[in-house]
Amino acid sequence: MINMSRVIVVSETVYSELQKIKKKESFSKAIEELIKGKTQKGDIAQLESFFGILNKKDGSSWKGEVNRSRRAFGKIRLSSD
């Protein structure tokens, strides 16, 4: 497959942010990485950075607080797995 270049127009703000993100790689590579990291439900890479932050005891405590808050507002409870 031949990689063809395309011209795109972005705001100064977006350009500045992309410059910060890309470091030494190309803009195309930086944009490609951003696209790969996204899903319809959000940025999985950002979420994964929080995996393992809480131990089981703290996680259970937080889950209890969330469930109490949800009950107060009529939302469904978190599962207890």
KOLVEXMI-199429 format. One record per atom (N, C-alpha, C, O): residue number from 1; x, y, z; atom name. Coordinates in Angstrom, 1 decimal, decimal comma. Each point is the difference from the previous one (the first is absolute). Layout:
i;xx;yy;zz;at
NUM;X;Y;Z;CA
...
// end
This chain:
i;xx;yy;zz;at
1;0,8;-1,2;0,0;N
1;-0,8;1,2;0,0;CA
1;0,9;1,2;0,0;C
1;1,0;0,1;0,7;O
2;-1,4;0,9;-1,5;N
2;0,8;1,2;-0,1;CA
2;-0,6;1,0;1,0;C
2;-1,2;0,3;0,0;O
3;2,1;0,3;0,8;N
3;-0,4;1,0;0,9;CA
3;0,0;1,4;-0,7;C
3;1,0;0,5;-0,4;O
4;-2,2;0,0;0,3;N
4;-0,1;1,3;-0,6;CA
4;-0,1;1,1;1,0;C
4;-0,7;-0,2;1,1;O
5;1,3;1,3;-1,3;N
5;-0,1;1,1;1,0;CA
5;-1,3;0,8;-0,3;C
5;-0,4;0,1;-1,2;O
6;-0,2;0,4;2,2;N
6;-1,2;0,9;-0,1;CA
6;0,2;1,2;0,9;C
6;0,7;-0,1;1,0;O
7;-1,2;1,2;-1,5;N
7;0,0;1,2;0,8;CA
7;-1,2;0,1;0,9;C
7;-1,1;-0,1;-0,5;O
8;1,3;0,4;1,7;N
8;-1,1;0,2;0,9;CA
8;0,2;1,4;0,7;C
8;1,1;0,4;0,1;O
9;-2,2;0,2;0,4;N
9;0,1;1,2;0,7;CA
9;-0,5;-0,2;1,4;C
9;-1,0;-0,5;0,2;O
10;1,9;1,0;0,7;N
10;-0,4;-0,1;1,5;CA
10;0,3;1,4;0,6;C
10;0,7;0,8;-0,6;O
11;-1,4;-0,6;1,7;N
11;0,2;1,3;0,7;CA
11;1,4;0,0;0,6;C
11;0,7;-1,0;0,1;O
12;-0,3;2,2;0,3;N
12;1,3;0,2;0,6;CA
12;0,1;-0,8;1,3;C
12;1,0;-0,5;0,3;O
13;-2,1;0,5;0,4;N
13;-0,1;-0,8;1,3;CA
13;0,3;-1,4;-0,2;C
13;0,8;-0,7;0,7;O
14;-1,5;0,1;-1,7;N
14;0,2;-1,4;-0,3;CA
14;1,4;-0,3;-0,5;C
14;0,6;-1,0;0,4;O
15;-0,1;1,9;-1,2;N
15;1,4;-0,2;-0,5;CA
15;1,0;0,0;1,1;C
15;0,9;-0,8;0,1;O
16;-1,1;1,8;0,9;N
16;0,9;0,0;1,1;CA
16;-0,1;-1,2;0,9;C
16;1,1;-0,5;0,4;O
17;-2,3;0,0;-0,2;N
17;-0,1;-1,2;0,8;CA
17;0,6;-1,2;-0,7;C
17;0,6;-0,9;0,6;O
18;-0,8;0,8;-2,0;N
18;0,6;-1,1;-0,7;CA
18;1,5;0,1;0,0;C
18;0,7;-1,1;0,1;O
19;-0,1;2,3;-0,1;N
19;1,4;0,1;0,1;CA
19;0,6;-0,5;1,3;C
19;1,0;-0,7;0,0;O
20;-1,8;0,9;1,1;N
20;0,4;-0,5;1,3;CA
20;0,0;-1,5;0,0;C
20;0,8;-0,6;0,6;O
21;-1,9;0,0;-1,2;N
21;-0,2;-1,4;0,1;CA
21;1,0;-0,8;-0,9;C
21;0,5;-1,0;0,4;O
22;-0,2;1,6;-1,5;N
22;0,8;-0,8;-1,0;CA
22;1,4;-0,2;0,3;C
22;0,6;-1,0;-0,4;O
23;0,0;1,9;1,2;N
23;1,4;-0,1;0,4;CA
23;0,9;-0,1;-1,3;C
23;0,0;1,0;-0,8;O
24;0,7;-2,1;0,6;N
24;0,9;-0,1;-1,2;CA
24;-0,7;-0,7;-1,2;C
24;0,6;-0,1;-1,0;O
25;-1,8;-0,4;1,2;N
25;-0,6;-0,8;-1,1;CA
25;-0,8;1,0;-0,9;C
25;-0,1;1,2;0,3;O
26;-0,4;-1,7;-1,4;N
26;-0,7;0,8;-0,9;CA
26;-1,4;0,4;0,5;C
26;-0,5;-0,7;0,9;O
27;-0,1;1,7;-1,5;N
27;-1,4;0,3;0,4;CA
27;-0,9;-1,2;-0,4;C
27;-0,9;-0,3;0,8;O
28;1,2;-0,3;-1,9;N
28;-0,9;-1,1;-0,4;CA
28;0,1;-1,1;1,0;C
28;-1,1;-0,6;0,4;O
29;2,3;0,3;0,1;N
29;0,1;-1,1;1,0;CA
29;-0,7;0,4;1,3;C
29;-0,6;-0,9;0,6;O
30;0,8;2,1;-0,2;N
30;-0,7;0,5;1,2;CA
30;-1,5;-0,1;-0,1;C
30;-0,7;-0,5;0,9;O
31;0,2;0,9;-2,0;N
31;-1,5;-0,1;-0,2;CA
31;-0,4;-1,4;-0,1;C
31;-1,1;-0,3;0,6;O
32;1,8;-0,6;-1,3;N
32;-0,3;-1,4;0,0;CA
32;-0,1;-0,6;1,3;C
32;-0,9;-0,8;0,3;O
33;1,9;1,1;0,6;N
33;0,0;-0,5;1,4;CA
33;-1,2;0,5;0,8;C
33;-0,5;-0,8;0,8;O
34;0,2;2,0;-1,0;N
34;-1,2;0,6;0,7;CA
34;-1,3;-0,8;-0,4;C
34;-0,8;-0,3;0,8;O
35;0,7;0,1;-2,1;N
35;-1,2;-0,7;-0,5;CA
35;0,0;-1,4;0,5;C
35;-1,1;-0,5;0,4;O
36;2,2;-0,2;-0,4;N
36;0,1;-1,4;0,4;CA
36;-0,4;-0,1;1,5;C
36;-0,6;-1,0;0,4;O
37;0,9;2,0;0,4;N
37;-0,2;0,0;1,4;CA
37;-1,5;0,3;0,4;C
37;-0,3;-0,1;1,2;O
38;-0,5;0,5;-2,2;N
38;-1,3;0,4;0,3;CA
38;-1,0;-1,1;-0,3;C
38;0,2;-0,8;-0,9;O
39;-1,3;0,7;1,7;N
39;-1,1;-0,8;-0,3;CA
39;-1,3;0,8;0,1;C
39;0,1;1,2;0,4;O
40;-1,2;-1,8;-0,7;N
40;-1,2;0,7;0,2;CA
40;-0,3;0,4;1,4;C
40;-0,7;1,0;0,3;O
41;1,2;-1,8;0,7;N
41;-0,3;0,3;1,4;CA
41;1,1;0,8;0,6;C
41;-0,1;0,3;1,2;O
42;1,1;0,1;-1,9;N
42;1,1;0,9;0,6;CA
42;1,4;-0,5;-0,3;C
42;0,1;-0,9;-0,8;O
43;0,8;1,5;1,4;N
43;1,4;-0,3;-0,2;CA
43;0,4;-1,1;1,0;C
43;0,3;0,2;1,2;O
44;-0,1;-1,4;-1,8;N
44;0,3;-1,2;0,9;CA
44;1,4;0,2;0,6;C
44;0,3;-0,4;1,1;O
45;0,7;1,0;-1,9;N
45;1,3;0,1;0,5;CA
45;0,0;0,9;1,3;C
45;0,8;-0,3;0,9;O
46;-1,6;1,3;-0,9;N
46;-0,1;0,8;1,3;CA
46;-0,6;-0,8;1,1;C
46;0,5;0,1;1,1;O
47;-1,5;-0,9;-1,4;N
47;-0,6;-0,8;1,0;CA
47;1,0;-1,0;0,6;C
47;0,0;-0,2;1,2;O
48;0,7;-0,4;-2,1;N
48;1,0;-1,1;0,4;CA
48;1,0;0,6;1,0;C
48;0,6;-0,8;0,8;O
49;-0,3;2,1;-0,9;N
49;1,0;0,5;0,9;CA
49;-0,5;0,0;1,5;C
49;0,9;0,1;0,9;O
50;-2,2;-0,3;-0,7;N
50;-0,5;-0,1;1,4;CA
50;-0,1;-1,5;0,5;C
50;-0,3;-0,2;1,1;O
51;0,5;-0,8;-2,0;N
51;-0,2;-1,4;0,4;CA
51;1,0;-0,3;1,1;C
51;1,2;0,3;-0,1;O
52;-1,7;-0,9;1,2;N
52;0,9;-0,4;1,1;CA
52;0,3;1,1;1,0;C
52;0,8;-0,3;0,9;O
53;-1,4;1,5;-1,1;N
53;0,3;1,0;1,0;CA
53;-0,6;-0,3;1,4;C
53;0,7;0,3;1,0;O
54;-1,9;-0,8;-1,0;N
54;-0,6;-0,4;1,3;CA
54;0,2;-1,4;0,4;C
54;0,0;-0,9;-0,9;O
55;0,3;0,6;2,1;N
55;0,0;-1,4;0,4;CA
55;-1,4;-0,5;0,2;C
55;-0,9;0,8;-0,1;O
56;0,7;-2,0;0,4;N
56;-1,3;-0,6;0,0;CA
56;-0,9;0,7;1,1;C
56;-1,2;0,2;-0,1;O
57;1,8;0,0;1,3;N
57;-0,7;0,6;1,1;CA
57;-0,5;1,4;-0,3;C
57;-1,1;0,4;0,2;O
58;2,0;0,5;-0,8;N
58;-0,3;1,3;-0,4;CA
58;-1,1;0,0;-1,1;C
58;-0,9;0,8;0,0;O
59;1,1;-1,7;-0,9;N
59;-0,9;-0,1;-1,2;CA
59;-1,4;-0,3;0,5;C
59;-1,0;0,5;-0,4;O
60;0,9;-1,5;1,4;N
60;-1,3;-0,4;0,6;CA
60;-0,7;1,2;0,7;C
60;-1,2;0,2;-0,1;O
61;2,1;0,5;0,8;N
61;-0,5;1,2;0,8;CA
61;-0,6;1,0;-1,0;C
61;-1,1;0,6;0,2;O
62;1,8;-0,3;-1,3;N
62;-0,4;1,0;-1,0;CA
62;-1,3;-0,5;-0,6;C
62;-0,9;0,8;-0,3;O
63;0,9;-2,1;0,0;N
63;-1,2;-0,5;-0,7;CA
63;-1,2;0,1;0,9;C
63;-1,1;0,3;-0,5;O
64;1,3;-0,5;1,8;N
64;-1,1;0,2;1,0;CA
64;-0,5;1,4;0,0;C
64;-1,2;0,3;0,0;O
65;2,1;0,7;0,0;N
65;-0,4;1,4;-0,1;CA
65;-0,7;0,3;-1,3;C
65;-1,0;0,8;0,1;O
66;1,4;-1,3;-1,2;N
66;-0,7;0,3;-1,2;CA
66;-1,4;-0,6;0,0;C
66;-0,9;0,6;-0,4;O
67;0,8;-1,9;0,9;N
67;-1,3;-0,6;0,1;CA
67;-1,0;0,8;0,9;C
67;-1,1;0,1;-0,3;O
68;1,7;0,4;1,4;N
68;-0,9;0,8;0,9;CA
68;-0,4;1,3;-0,7;C
68;-1,2;0,4;0,1;O
69;2,1;0,2;-0,8;N
69;-0,4;1,2;-0,7;CA
69;-1,0;-0,3;-1,1;C
69;-1,0;0,8;-0,2;O
70;1,2;-1,9;-0,5;N
70;-1,0;-0,4;-1,1;CA
70;-1,3;-0,3;0,6;C
70;-1,1;0,4;-0,6;O
71;1,0;-1,1;1,7;N
71;-1,3;-0,2;0,7;CA
71;-0,7;1,3;0,3;C
71;-1,2;0,1;-0,2;O
72;2,0;0,8;0,7;N
72;-0,6;1,3;0,3;CA
72;-0,6;0,7;-1,2;C
72;-0,9;0,8;0,1;O
73;1,5;-1,0;-1,2;N
73;-0,5;0,6;-1,3;CA
73;-0,7;-0,9;-0,9;C
73;-0,4;0,4;-1,1;O
74;0,1;-1,7;1,6;N
74;-0,8;-0,9;-0,8;CA
74;0,7;-0,7;-1,2;C
74;-0,7;-0,4;-0,9;O
75;2,0;0,4;1,0;N
75;0,8;-0,7;-1,1;CA
75;0,2;-1,4;0,3;C
75;-0,1;-0,4;1,2;O
76;0,5;-0,4;-2,2;N
76;0,3;-1,4;0,2;CA
76;1,3;-0,2;0,8;C
76;0,9;0,9;-0,1;O
77;-0,8;-2,0;0,8;N
77;1,2;-0,2;0,8;CA
77;1,1;-0,7;-0,8;C
77;-0,2;-0,6;-1,0;O
78;1,5;0,8;1,5;N
78;1,1;-0,7;-0,6;CA
78;-0,1;-1,5;0,4;C
78;-0,4;-0,3;1,1;O
79;0,9;-0,6;-2,0;N
79;0,0;-1,4;0,3;CA
79;1,0;-0,2;1,1;C
79;1,0;0,7;0,2;O
80;-1,2;-1,8;0,5;N
80;0,9;-0,3;1,2;CA
80;1,0;-1,1;-0,3;C
80;0,2;-0,9;0,8;O
81;0,4;0,9;-2,0;N
81;1,0;-1,0;-0,4;CA
81;1,4;0,3;0,5;C
81;0,9;-0,8;-0,3;O
// end
